[in-house]
Amino acid sequence: MADTLYCVCKYTPVEILRGFGIGAVRLDPAPESFSCAEECAHPNLCGFGKAVLEEVLSGGIKRLLLVDCCDVCRRLFDILEERGSMDFLYLMELPHKNGEAEVLRLEKGIERLKEALSKEASFEEKAALCAWRENSRGTDTPGKPYIRLAGAHGGSLLRGIISARVSLPVIDETCTGERVLTPPPEVWSD
């Protein structure tokens, strides 16, 4: 199994990937054109979707994990699956609520992802837990004023523009922004 898997969403369970020895590379595409994307996608696909598609198609990306938190990710999956040129393509379901039933649904979704990945590598629980510890930081909003980006894809360009013009810290909570992961429960220590 290749040691890299591309993703676009902050909800990608990168800790699970690390358990399989896979590094996650989050795409933040800024293509010069949409020539590849416009050949195989509907013209109404949003700019971010076209940018991801362009990056995947023109960049030779063959391994991609998408999360269905927005319709554009579902459409990207459909397009790439139909093309049949990916070595690994997976669409992970993300529940839209956070009740008990949804937590169980997410757990089953993660198990299905593990099952798909286990066809090529074995899972090391200790590596996944270590990644969780490394990535956990909880909420770290400053105790002073800050700028919060919210909504759809913000991109590093927007963060850079704001940071260059305003002295306040910028917290990116867009769909591709910063990821907040709470520390694992002590009962899961190794």
Secondary structure, 3 states (H helix, E strand, C coil): CCCEEEECCCCCCHHHHHHCCCEEEECCCCCCCCHHHHHHCCCCCCHHHHHHHHHHHHCCCCEEEEECCCHHHHHHHHHHHHHCCCCEEEEECCCCCCCHHHHHHHHHHHHHHHHHHCCCCCCCHHHHHHHHHHHCCCCCCCCCCCEEECCCCCHHHHHHHHHHHCCCCEEECCCCCCCCCCCCCHHHCC
